[in-house]
Amino acid sequence: MMATIQQIDDNSYTVTNRGTHMVLEKHRDGWRMKTKNAATRVWGMGGESWKDFGSLEEVERNYKSWRGIAALVDSAGQVPLTAVCH
């Protein structure tokens, strides 16, 4: 089963895949991936770890679950959310 990218708000997206919960947020000049999984909980990292990316294309190269995020963010910027939800 493929993971589904869900939009939280204008600058945040989430995916849950195989026990890992990831949140991608716009951060400064790029994007920050926050990850919660069994390893972060066991090793006492405050429940999550994070990694910064310069572009959405870089996110897609590093995480298969996030393939398509660049197109989703691009389309979300062009179409108001209210137009999608009628």
Helices and strands as residue ranges (DSSP letters): E 6-9, E 12-17, E 20-27, E 30-36, H 38-42, E 49-53, H 56-62, G 64-66, H 69-78, H 81-84
